[in-house]
Amino acid sequence: MSGDFWHFSRTPAVVGSTPRVGEHNEEILSGLLGFSAEEIADMRREKVIGEWDNYANIPGTPMA
């Protein structure tokens, strides 16, 4: 859950959303870690990385 939980007099809270699962895979793996597009595609194919989640299968979550 994201939100404005803290109130500081001189530092406003920034309210936003949390990243989606895998949202920054490409940016981190290629830009920061230096993996090639082919290596990243291999990782996806081997299911080492992905953009899926199982939130809909967890009882009691808003997505269930």
Secondary structure, DSSP 4 states (H G I P E B T S, - for coil): --------SSSPPPP--PPPTTTTHHIIIIIIT---HHHHHHHHHTTSS-S---GGGSTTSTT-
